[in-house]
Amino acid sequence: MKDATKKSFDIQEFIQTLNTLDPQNIGSWPLAVKILIYIMVFVVVLVLGYMLDLSGIKTTLEAGKQQQVTLLGDFEQKMFKAQNLGTYKTQLKDMEDSFGALLRQLPKDTEVPGLLEDITHTGIGSGVDFNLIDLGTEARREFYAEQPINIKAQGDYHAFGAFVSGIAALPRIVTLHDFSISPKGRANARDGSSPVLLLTIQAKTYRYSEAPPPKAKGKKKGGKKK
């Protein structure tokens, strides 16, 4: 009974002591209070340090998980490519063979006169009137050469459609590029006929060329030898 009374008294006394502490004079505080304050500060520092350190660890962990997912995806892609490397090589060889066969099917001569005649007949048969058919400068590529043909003509929508279809049906490989269409007027405005249009287009034909394109020769440095 005496021990309980003494303990209660000691606690009350300790609380009263805390209430009478002077914050301006910490040096006069009792030793027990100082030790308690030190312990509380130490615990607070430990908790804050743990929380801050744990936050950094969480950030590092999330970054590591994301990197793991990325690396795993890269690994799966590379593994898939490695497993199918033989198939890719076979497909590449087949494509190279097919490409070489197509190149060898191109004529070794542009045969421009015959092609111009075919284009002219196709245009006349389609109802197109030619204003200009001009040969451009041949361009050399690695395995082939392309010959541009500049065309200016006039006609209506149906004539141009038939002309383009006729060009696509030619036995020679001819592609059409850089076309522009502008109105010229109506053939007869009274009977509601289709408007006359001006067509500017570039056709290109190709020929097989085994020789690589010629390299530009550099200028010789230095003056004439005496």
C-alpha positions as CSV (number, residue, x, y, z in Angstrom):
1,M,0.0,0.0,0.0
2,K,2.8,2.4,0.9
3,D,4.6,1.5,-2.4
4,A,1.6,2.4,-4.5
5,T,1.2,5.7,-2.6
6,K,4.9,6.5,-3.1
7,K,4.7,5.7,-6.8
8,S,1.7,7.9,-7.4
9,F,3.3,10.7,-5.4
10,D,6.5,10.4,-7.5
11,I,4.6,10.6,-10.8
12,Q,2.7,13.6,-9.6
13,E,5.9,15.2,-8.5
14,F,7.5,14.5,-11.8
15,I,4.6,16.1,-13.6
16,Q,4.8,19.2,-11.4
17,T,8.5,19.4,-12.0
18,L,7.9,19.4,-15.8
19,N,5.3,22.2,-15.4
20,T,7.8,24.3,-13.4
21,L,10.7,23.9,-15.9
22,D,12.1,27.1,-17.3
23,P,12.7,26.8,-21.1
24,Q,15.1,29.7,-21.0
25,N,17.4,27.9,-18.5
26,I,17.8,24.3,-19.7
27,G,20.9,23.9,-17.7
28,S,18.9,24.0,-14.4
29,W,16.6,21.1,-15.4
30,P,16.8,17.9,-13.4
31,L,19.0,15.2,-14.8
32,A,16.0,12.8,-15.2
33,V,14.2,15.3,-17.3
34,K,17.2,15.9,-19.5
35,I,17.7,12.2,-20.0
36,L,14.0,11.9,-21.0
37,I,14.2,14.7,-23.5
38,Y,17.4,13.2,-25.0
39,I,15.7,9.9,-25.4
40,M,12.6,11.5,-27.0
41,V,14.8,13.5,-29.4
42,F,16.8,10.3,-30.2
43,V,13.6,8.3,-30.9
44,V,12.2,11.1,-33.1
45,V,15.5,11.3,-35.1
46,L,15.4,7.5,-35.5
47,V,11.8,7.5,-36.7
48,L,12.4,10.3,-39.2
49,G,15.6,8.7,-40.5
50,Y,13.8,5.4,-40.9
51,M,10.9,7.0,-42.8
52,L,13.2,9.1,-45.1
53,D,15.4,6.1,-45.8
54,L,12.4,3.9,-46.4
55,S,11.0,6.4,-48.9
56,G,14.2,6.4,-50.8
57,I,14.2,2.6,-50.8
58,K,10.7,2.5,-52.2
59,T,11.6,4.9,-55.0
60,T,14.6,2.8,-55.9
61,L,12.5,-0.4,-55.7
62,E,9.9,1.0,-58.1
63,A,12.6,2.2,-60.5
64,G,14.2,-1.3,-60.3
65,K,10.8,-3.0,-61.0
66,Q,10.3,-0.8,-64.1
67,Q,13.8,-1.5,-65.3
68,Q,13.2,-5.2,-64.8
69,V,10.1,-5.1,-66.9
70,T,11.9,-3.2,-69.7
71,L,14.9,-5.5,-69.7
72,L,12.6,-8.5,-69.6
73,G,10.8,-7.2,-72.7
74,D,14.1,-6.6,-74.5
75,F,15.3,-10.0,-73.6
76,E,12.1,-11.7,-74.9
77,Q,12.4,-9.8,-78.2
78,K,16.1,-10.7,-78.6
79,M,15.3,-14.3,-77.7
80,F,12.5,-14.4,-80.3
81,K,14.8,-13.0,-82.9
82,A,17.6,-15.4,-82.0
83,Q,15.2,-18.4,-82.2
84,N,14.0,-17.3,-85.6
85,L,17.3,-16.1,-87.0
86,G,17.5,-19.0,-89.5
87,T,14.0,-18.2,-90.8
88,Y,14.9,-14.5,-91.2
89,K,18.0,-15.4,-93.1
90,T,16.1,-17.7,-95.4
91,Q,13.4,-15.0,-96.0
92,L,16.1,-12.4,-96.7
93,K,17.8,-14.7,-99.2
94,D,14.5,-15.3,-100.9
95,M,13.8,-11.6,-101.1
96,E,17.3,-10.9,-102.6
97,D,16.7,-13.7,-105.2
98,S,13.3,-12.3,-106.1
99,F,14.7,-8.8,-106.3
100,G,17.5,-9.9,-108.5
101,A,15.1,-11.8,-110.7
102,L,12.9,-8.7,-111.1
103,L,15.9,-6.6,-111.9
104,R,17.0,-9.0,-114.6
105,Q,13.5,-8.8,-116.1
106,L,14.1,-5.1,-116.9
107,P,15.3,-4.5,-120.4
108,K,18.9,-3.5,-120.9
109,D,17.9,-0.8,-123.2
110,T,15.4,2.0,-122.5
111,E,13.8,1.6,-126.0
112,V,12.6,5.2,-125.8
113,P,11.3,5.5,-129.3
114,G,9.0,2.5,-129.0
115,L,7.9,3.6,-125.5
116,L,7.1,7.2,-126.7
117,E,5.0,5.7,-129.5
118,D,3.1,3.5,-127.1
119,I,2.4,6.5,-124.8
120,T,1.2,8.6,-127.8
121,H,-1.1,5.8,-129.0
122,T,-2.4,5.3,-125.5
123,G,-3.2,9.0,-125.1
124,I,-4.8,9.4,-128.5
125,G,-7.0,6.3,-127.9
126,S,-8.0,7.8,-124.5
127,G,-9.0,11.1,-126.0
128,V,-6.0,13.1,-124.6
129,D,-4.4,15.8,-126.7
130,F,-0.6,16.1,-126.1
131,N,1.0,19.6,-125.8
132,L,4.5,18.3,-124.9
133,I,6.4,15.1,-124.5
134,D,9.9,15.8,-123.4
135,L,12.7,13.4,-122.4
136,G,14.5,14.2,-119.2
137,T,18.0,13.3,-118.1
138,E,18.6,9.6,-117.3
139,A,19.4,9.0,-113.7
140,R,21.7,6.1,-112.8
141,R,21.0,4.0,-109.6
142,E,22.9,1.1,-108.1
143,F,21.3,-1.6,-110.2
144,Y,19.2,0.2,-112.6
145,A,18.7,3.5,-114.5
146,E,15.5,5.5,-114.8
147,Q,14.5,7.6,-117.7
148,P,12.0,10.4,-117.0
149,I,9.5,11.6,-119.6
150,N,7.8,14.9,-119.0
151,I,4.2,15.1,-120.4
152,K,1.8,18.0,-120.8
153,A,-1.6,17.2,-122.2
154,Q,-5.3,18.3,-122.1
155,G,-8.6,16.5,-121.9
156,D,-11.4,15.7,-119.5
157,Y,-11.6,13.5,-116.4
158,H,-12.6,10.4,-118.3
159,A,-9.8,10.9,-120.8
160,F,-7.2,11.2,-118.1
161,G,-8.5,8.2,-116.3
162,A,-8.4,6.1,-119.4
163,F,-4.9,7.4,-120.2
164,V,-3.5,6.4,-116.7
165,S,-5.1,3.0,-117.0
166,G,-3.6,2.5,-120.4
167,I,-0.1,3.5,-119.2
168,A,-0.4,0.9,-116.3
169,A,-1.3,-1.8,-118.9
170,L,1.8,-1.2,-121.0
171,P,4.2,-4.2,-121.2
172,R,7.0,-1.9,-120.1
173,I,7.3,-0.9,-116.4
174,V,6.2,2.8,-116.4
175,T,5.4,4.7,-113.3
176,L,3.7,8.1,-113.0
177,H,4.9,10.9,-110.7
178,D,4.4,14.6,-109.8
179,F,1.1,15.1,-111.6
180,S,-0.9,18.3,-111.4
181,I,-4.3,19.1,-112.9
182,S,-5.7,22.6,-113.6
183,P,-8.9,23.6,-115.4
184,K,-8.8,25.1,-118.8
185,G,-12.5,25.6,-119.6
186,R,-15.5,23.7,-121.0
187,A,-15.5,22.3,-124.4
188,N,-19.0,23.5,-124.9
189,A,-20.7,25.3,-122.0
190,R,-24.1,25.1,-123.5
191,D,-24.5,21.4,-123.7
192,G,-23.0,20.8,-120.3
193,S,-20.0,18.9,-121.4
194,S,-17.1,18.0,-119.1
195,P,-14.5,20.8,-118.5
196,V,-11.2,20.7,-120.3
197,L,-8.3,20.1,-118.0
198,L,-4.6,20.6,-118.3
199,L,-2.5,17.7,-117.1
200,T,1.2,17.9,-116.2
201,I,2.8,14.6,-115.2
202,Q,6.1,12.8,-115.3
203,A,6.4,9.2,-116.5
204,K,9.5,7.1,-115.7
205,T,10.7,3.9,-117.3
206,Y,13.5,1.7,-116.2
207,R,16.3,-0.4,-117.5
208,Y,18.7,-2.9,-115.9
209,S,22.2,-1.7,-115.3
210,E,24.9,-3.9,-113.8
211,A,27.5,-1.1,-113.6
212,P,27.4,1.2,-110.6
213,P,26.7,4.9,-111.2
214,P,29.8,6.8,-112.2
215,K,31.6,8.6,-109.4
216,A,32.3,12.4,-109.8
217,K,35.9,13.1,-110.5
218,G,37.6,15.5,-108.1
219,K,39.6,18.4,-109.3
220,K,43.3,18.0,-109.4
221,K,45.1,20.1,-106.8
222,G,48.1,22.2,-107.6
223,G,49.3,24.0,-110.7
224,K,50.9,22.9,-113.8
225,K,54.2,21.2,-113.7
226,K,57.0,23.2,-115.2
